Amino acid sequence: MKSNKCKLGDIITQRREKNNEENLPICGVTREGFIPPKQKDADTSLYNVFYKKDFVFNPARMELNSIVYNNTYEKAMCSSLYEVFYVNKPDIVLPEFLALIVKQDWFTRYCEFLGSGSAREYCRVANISQIEINYPSIEEQRKIVKAYQTITDRIALKKQINDNLQSQAQTYFNLIFA
């Protein structure tokens, strides 16, 4: 499989759109994905807007690899402390493929290395833009993303089956010893 290289700065753009008082879902970010916001009564006019296929992250928590790829919301908003970027050249690197890359341990370590600051280190879009990635052809990227999604879906189904069996076993246990 032939591989190409580019700096992320060549294929991503930071989104700097603020909320214009729309009533959009508000999201926080963790390693596992989006979470409800901690602060309920905030001035949302300062919040950053993001769209489907955007990446959202807290630049102060990069050591936790808290970059989330948005495949859930058509349009939502997040704290002004978060940064948002998107793939501006999906003909070179698919956003879904980049979502797999940013979850790799080497990417997290590189972000930690690139971080700057004294009391708290920050890794911003400008830092991430320096990272060089390898990527295959678009066709190979599609195959990789599809294979990953198939495996992920299979794991979710197995977990659901396991949870169901565990619930049945607990019910049976309760019937016997109740």
Buried (B, 14 or more C-beta within 10 A) or exposed (E): EEEEEBEBBBBBBBBEEEBEEEEBBBBBBEEEBBEEBEEEEEEBEEBBBBBBBBBBBBBBBBEEBBBBBBEEBEBBBBBBEBBBBBBEEBEBBBBBBBBBBBBEEEBBEBBEEBBEEEEEBBBBBBBBBEBEBEBBEBEBBBEBBEEBEEEEEEEEEEEEEEEEEEEEEEEEEEEEEE
